[in-house]
C-alpha cells in the first residue's frame, strides 16, 4: 500500500517494490518526513511467512541497533538538562568505571574499548553487567574506536542511572515517547504485543562470509565474536521474537518500532517536530550539534571497515585523502543509526528530511545490506544532488 503527496511513481517506490520482487522481502515499511510531516509512506507484505496478517504502517518490529540513536538522545538531553556536556569525565560520576579519565563523548563514540566482557554476563542482571564493566580491561584507548554492539546497552543504562536515577527505557518513555506519541518503544508494553511482526534471519552467502568481519565473527574466542556474545540472554533472532526480547529495553538493541515512529523521532532531532502546543524545538541547538558532529572517523576495530560516530550516532565515514564520504547511507551530511539485518533510520539536515525502513526478512549484515542500500540510494540518487522523492 502506498500513500504520499503524489500518486506518481518515484525511485523510492520502485526500489521498495524491487525488494519484494527480487530480494525476498516479506513485509516492510518506509517512512519519509520533511519539515514536520510525513510525505511518503510505503508498506507492503505480511507480518509472517504464513501471510495471514498484512503488514501496515502501524506494524512494529524489533529494530536492533537502530535503538542506539534514541538511547543516545536520552543521554544527551539528560546531560544538557543538568548544565553538563559530553566533555564530562565519566569518573566524576562513576568512579569505578575502568577508564575513569575518559569522557562521555569518547564513550558514546565507541572509543573506550569495552565492546566485550571477559566472561558471559546476563543481559537481565544489571548489577552483574555493571560489575563486568568495572572489571573489564579496555581493549583499546582513544583515539582508536570500535563499535560496541551489545555492551553499549548496560554501559549507557548505568551512565543514565548516575545522571538521572533512571534507566534509559524509563526515561525515554516518560520524557520523549509519550510526549510525542511515538511508535518507538524501548521496552514494549503488553498491549502492543499483537502488533509485532515476526523476524526471519538472513541466509549466509559466500560474499558476506568472505568479508574480514564475518571471518572473525564466526571464530569463537576472537574479540569480534566476544563483542556479540559476551552479553547473553537475547542472542538469537528467535529470542527477539518473544516478549522477553520486546520488553528487555536494552539501549543497544531493544527498541520495537514502526518506520513511522523511527522517522518521526529524527524529525524531532532536526527541530521540525515539536510537542503539541509548542513552537520551540524540543532538541536544543547545542544538543543537535553533539548529534551531528563527527567525533571519530576511520578504521573500526570491531567492524573491520571505516566507520564514523558522533555522540551516539552513526555518520558516513570520509576518505582521509579527499574528505568525500566513503558511503552514502545517512543522507546529506546526515546522522542516524543502522540496525542489524536492515532496519535503518537517519536525519538529513540539509534537506530537512528523515527516513526510516523497517522489515522482517533480515539481511546477513550488521551495516546496511542490499535492500537497505537500494532504498537509500533511491532517496539520495547517489550523486549529491537534492533528492526528488515524488518524481
C-alpha positions in Angstrom: 0.0 0.0 0.0 1.2 3.5 -0.8 0.2 6.9 0.5 2.0 10.1 -0.3 1.6 13.6 -1.7 1.5 12.2 -5.2 0.4 9.1 -7.0 3.3 9.4 -9.5 5.9 6.6 -9.2 9.2 7.5 -7.6 12.6 6.0 -7.5 11.9 5.1 -3.9 8.6 3.3 -4.8 10.5 1.3 -7.5 13.3 0.3 -5.1 10.7 -0.7 -2.4 8.8 -2.9 -4.9 12.1 -4.4 -6.2 12.9 -5.5 -2.7 9.7 -7.6 -2.8 10.0 -8.7 -6.4 13.7 -9.6 -6.5 15.2 -9.6 -3.0 12.9 -11.8 -0.9 11.2 -9.1 1.2 8.3 -10.5 3.3 6.9 -7.4 5.0 8.3 -3.8 5.2 7.7 -0.2 5.6 9.4 3.0 4.6 8.6 6.4 6.1 10.0 9.7 4.8 9.3 13.0 6.6 10.1 16.6 5.7 9.5 19.8 7.8 7.5 18.0 10.4 5.1 15.9 8.4 5.2 12.6 6.7 5.5 13.0 2.9 5.8 9.4 1.9 4.6 6.1 3.5 5.2 2.8 1.9 4.0 -0.5 3.4 3.5 -3.9 1.9 3.6 -7.6 2.5 2.9 -9.7 5.6 4.0 -9.9 9.2 4.8 -13.7 9.0 5.7 -16.3 6.4 2.1 -17.6 6.8 0.9 -14.5 5.0 -2.2 -14.2 7.2 -1.8 -10.7 8.6 -1.0 -7.9 6.2 1.8 -5.5 7.1 0.5 -2.0 7.7 2.1 1.4 8.6 1.3 0.5 12.3 3.3 -2.8 12.2 6.0 -2.9 14.8 9.2 -4.9 14.6 12.5 -5.1 16.7 15.0 -2.8 15.1 18.2 -3.9 16.8 20.9 -1.2 16.9 18.6 1.5 15.4 17.8 1.7 19.1 21.1 3.4 19.8 20.1 6.8 18.3 17.1 7.3 20.5 19.1 6.0 23.5 21.9 8.5 22.8 19.3 11.3 22.6 18.2 10.5 26.1 21.8 10.7 27.5 22.5 14.0 25.7 19.3 15.6 26.8 19.9 14.5 30.4 23.4 16.0 30.3 22.1 19.3 28.9 19.3 19.5 31.5 22.0 19.4 34.2 24.1 22.0 32.6 26.7 19.5 31.5 28.0 18.4 28.1 29.8 15.3 26.6 33.1 16.5 27.9 32.0 15.3 31.3 34.6 12.9 32.7 32.9 9.6 33.5 35.0 9.0 36.6 33.5 12.1 38.1 30.1 10.4 38.4 31.1 6.7 38.1 34.4 6.3 40.0 34.7 2.6 39.3 34.5 3.0 35.5 37.5 1.2 34.1 38.7 4.2 32.1 37.9 6.9 34.7 39.6 9.7 32.7 37.5 9.1 29.6 34.7 11.5 28.7 31.1 10.8 27.8 32.0 11.9 24.3 34.6 9.3 24.0 32.4 6.6 25.4 29.5 7.4 23.1 31.7 7.4 20.1 32.9 3.8 20.9 36.5 4.8 21.9 36.6 3.2 25.4 37.5 -0.4 24.3 34.7 -2.1 26.3 33.0 -3.9 23.4 33.4 -7.4 25.1 33.3 -8.6 28.7 35.9 -11.2 29.9 33.1 -13.7 30.5 29.4 -14.2 29.6 27.0 -11.9 31.6 23.2 -12.0 31.7 21.6 -9.0 30.0 18.8 -9.2 32.5 21.0 -8.8 35.6 22.0 -5.2 35.5 24.1 -5.3 38.7 26.1 -8.2 37.2 26.6 -6.2 34.0 27.9 -3.2 35.9 30.3 -5.5 37.8 31.5 -6.9 34.5 32.0 -3.4 33.0 34.1 -2.3 36.0 36.4 -5.3 35.9 36.9 -5.2 32.1 40.3 -4.1 30.9 39.8 -1.8 27.9 40.9 -3.4 24.6 41.8 0.0 23.1 42.0 3.6 24.1 41.1 6.9 22.4 41.6 7.9 19.7 41.1 4.3 18.4 37.5 3.2 18.1 35.5 0.0 17.7 31.7 -0.5 17.7 30.2 -1.7 21.0 27.2 -3.7 19.6 25.8 -5.1 22.9 27.8 -3.9 25.9 26.7 -0.3 24.9 23.4 -1.2 26.5 24.3 -1.7 30.1 27.1 1.0 29.9 24.6 3.6 28.8 21.9 2.4 31.3 24.4 2.8 34.2 25.5 6.2 32.9 21.9 7.3 32.8 21.2 6.0 36.3 24.1 8.0 37.6 22.8 11.1 35.7 19.1 10.8 36.5 18.4 7.8 38.7 16.5 6.1 35.9 17.4 3.6 33.2 17.1 4.8 29.6 13.9 2.9 28.7 12.0 4.5 31.6 13.4 8.0 30.9 12.6 7.7 27.2 9.0 6.6 27.9 8.3 9.5 30.2 10.3 12.3 28.6 10.0 11.7 24.9 7.9 8.8 23.7 4.6 9.7 25.5 5.0 13.4 24.8 5.1 12.8 21.0 3.1 9.6 20.9 5.8 7.8 19.0 5.5 4.3 17.8 9.0 3.7 19.1 9.3 1.8 22.3 12.4 0.9 24.4 10.5 -1.7 26.4 7.2 -2.6 24.7 4.0 -2.6 26.8 2.0 -5.7 26.6 -1.0 -4.0 24.9 1.1 -3.7 21.8 2.4 -7.3 21.6 -0.2 -8.2 18.9 1.3 -5.5 16.5 4.8 -7.0 16.4 5.9 -8.8 13.2 8.0 -12.0 13.2 11.6 -11.6 12.3 13.3 -14.1 10.0 17.1 -14.4 9.9 19.2 -13.7 6.8 20.8 -16.5 5.0 24.6 -16.8 4.7 26.1 -16.2 1.3 29.7 -16.6 0.1 30.2 -12.9 -0.4 29.2 -12.0 3.1 31.1 -14.8 4.7 34.3 -13.9 2.9 34.5 -10.4 4.5 37.1 -9.8 7.2 34.3 -9.1 9.7 32.5 -12.4 9.2 35.7 -14.4 9.1 36.4 -13.1 12.7 32.8 -13.1 13.8 32.5 -16.9 13.0 35.5 -17.8 15.1 34.7 -18.4 18.8 37.0 -16.5 21.1 38.0 -13.7 18.7 37.4 -10.2 20.0 34.7 -9.7 17.4 32.9 -12.9 18.4 33.0 -11.9 22.0 31.7 -8.4 21.3 28.5 -10.1 20.0 28.3 -13.0 22.5 29.6 -11.9 25.9 26.2 -10.4 26.9 23.8 -13.3 27.0 20.0 -13.6 27.3 18.9 -12.2 23.9 21.3 -13.6 21.4 19.2 -15.0 18.5 16.5 -13.9 16.2 14.2 -16.4 17.7 14.7 -14.8 21.2 13.9 -11.4 19.6 10.5 -12.8 18.6 9.5 -13.3 22.2 8.0 -10.9 24.9 11.4 -11.1 26.7 13.0 -9.6 23.6 10.4 -6.9 23.2 10.5 -5.9 26.8 14.2 -6.1 27.5 14.6 -2.4 26.9 18.3 -2.7 26.0 19.6 0.7 24.9 21.8 -1.2 22.5 19.3 -3.2 20.6 15.9 -3.5 22.4 13.7 -1.0 20.6 10.5 -2.1 18.9 9.2 0.4 16.4 7.4 1.2 13.2 9.1 3.0 10.3 6.9 6.0 11.0 8.0 6.0 14.7 11.7 6.0 13.8 11.4 8.6 11.1 9.4 11.0 13.3 12.0 10.7 16.0 14.6 12.1 13.6 12.3 15.0 12.8 12.4 15.8 16.5 16.1 15.7 16.3 16.0 18.2 13.4 13.7 20.5 15.3 10.9 20.1 12.8 8.5 18.2 15.1 7.7 19.7 18.4 5.4 18.8 21.3 1.7 19.8 20.8 1.1 23.4 21.5 4.7 24.5 21.4 6.8 26.1 18.7 10.3 25.9 20.2 12.5 23.0 19.0 12.4 20.2 21.6 16.1 19.4 20.9 18.3 22.4 21.8 20.8 23.5 19.1 23.7 22.6 21.3 22.4 19.0 21.8 21.8 18.8 18.0 25.4 19.7 17.4 26.5 16.9 19.7 24.5 14.5 17.5 25.8 15.8 14.2 29.5 16.5 14.8 31.9 13.7 13.9 34.0 12.6 16.9 35.8 9.7 15.4 36.3 8.6 11.9 38.4 5.7 10.5 39.0 2.0 10.7 36.7 0.4 13.2 38.3 -2.3 15.4 35.0 -4.2 15.6 33.5 -3.7 12.2 36.9 -4.0 10.4 35.8 -1.3 8.0 35.8 2.5 8.2 33.0 4.0 10.4 32.3 7.4 11.8 30.4 8.3 15.0 29.2 11.5 16.7 28.0 11.2 20.3 26.0 8.0 19.9 25.0 8.3 16.2 26.5 6.9 13.0 27.6 9.1 10.1 29.2 8.3 6.8 33.0 7.9 7.1 35.2 10.1 5.0 38.0 9.3 2.6 41.0 10.7 4.6 42.6 12.0 1.4 39.6 13.8 -0.1 37.1 14.3 2.7 34.4 12.7 0.4 32.1 10.2 2.1 33.1 6.6 1.5 29.5 5.5 1.8 26.1 7.3 1.4 23.9 5.7 4.0 22.8 8.7 6.0 21.6 11.3 3.5 23.4 14.6 3.0 25.7 15.4 6.0 23.2 13.2 7.9 23.2 11.2 11.1 21.3 8.2 12.3 21.8 4.5 13.1 21.7 1.2 11.3 20.2 -1.9 12.8 21.4 -5.5 12.3 19.6 -7.1 9.4 18.5 -4.0 7.7 16.4 -1.6 9.8 17.8 1.9 9.2 16.9 5.5 10.1 18.5 8.9 9.8 18.1 12.6 9.6 19.2 14.7 6.6 19.7 18.2 7.9 20.5 19.8 4.6 17.1 18.8 3.1 15.1 18.7 6.4 14.3 15.0 5.7 14.2 12.0 7.9 14.0 8.4 6.6 13.3 5.0 8.2 13.0 1.5 6.9 11.8 -1.5 8.9 11.3 -5.1 7.7 11.1 -8.7 9.0 13.3 -10.5 6.5 16.8 -9.7 7.7 19.9 -9.4 5.6 23.1 -11.1 6.9 24.7 -7.8 7.7 25.5 -5.5 10.6 25.8 -2.5 8.4 23.1 -1.9 5.8 22.8 -4.6 3.2 21.5 -4.7 -0.4 17.8 -3.9 0.4 18.6 -1.0 2.7 21.2 0.4 0.3 18.8 0.3 -2.6 16.3 2.4 -0.7 18.8 4.9 0.5 20.3 5.2 -3.0 16.9 5.8 -4.4 16.2 8.5 -1.9 19.5 10.3 -2.3 20.1 9.5 -6.0 23.7 8.8 -5.0 25.0 12.0 -6.6 24.9 14.8 -4.0 22.0 16.5 -5.8 18.9 17.3 -3.7 16.6 14.3 -3.5 13.4 14.3 -5.6 11.1 11.9 -3.8 7.9 12.3 -5.7 9.0 12.4 -9.3 
